[in-house]
Amino acid sequence: MSRPVRKKAARKTPAERSAEIADAAASVALEQGLYAVTLRSVAARIDVAPALVAHYEPNMDALVARTFRAVVSAELHEVGALVLALASPREQLAMLLETLLDGTRDDVTTVWVEAWAMGRRNDVLGAAVRDEMDDWQAVIQGIVEAGVAAGEFTTDDPAGVAWQTLGMIDGLNAQALVRWGDSGRRGSMIGTAVEGLLGLARGALTREYPATAPGLA
């Protein structure tokens, strides 16, 4: 049985080829999970021989770790921009919970869950996971600290609140991947718990929407 003939890869600069491989690895991770990031899968994505990928990425553990960082740091940047555009810490925290728990980011959740498992044996990936979790905690802690300073929140342990909030987000999103429990209530379940941690009234972290969309009045 004959094999299809692969066209000779177009010549590219090392920087162009490295960027192409990084983009392909991120696409594979988001579509199929971090476990799927292999020499063959990345090579197939850009229609080159696995040996060419290996030439530029001789250490697959490092490529997987960089791919993880690229995927989750992009999410942090995107969510951070949405959150910090709002005026008050309460609105920011409500937006953060809603955005991370609405079920539209399960592809990134899959990358996180697989990274936690793979990071046990991939030291480079394990370090990347810890760094990115630190960054997420810092964002949440910053919102909580701002809320305390503004008199919106009440807590003497912003770091602890951030740690617990992040743990609840990660846990419920991971459970939702296998459709365990009422995944549609992820936001309200965590909102109620975080309200308790911050001395807020029930429903204080429920986002309010205008009756008419902006520009349509």
NORWOQUI-V598753 format. One record per run of one state. SS is the DSSP state (helix for helix, strand for strand, loop for the rest). FROM is the first residue (numbers start at 1). TO is the last residue. If there is no record, write none. Layout:
SS,FROM,TO ; SS,FROM,TO
//
This chain:
loop,1,13 ; helix,14,32 ; loop,33,33 ; helix,34,36 ; loop,37,38 ; helix,39,46 ; loop,47,49 ; helix,50,56 ; loop,57,59 ; helix,60,84 ; loop,85,88 ; helix,89,101 ; loop,102,105 ; helix,106,118 ; loop,119,122 ; helix,123,149 ; loop,150,157 ; helix,158,176 ; loop,177,182 ; helix,183,197 ; loop,198,217
//
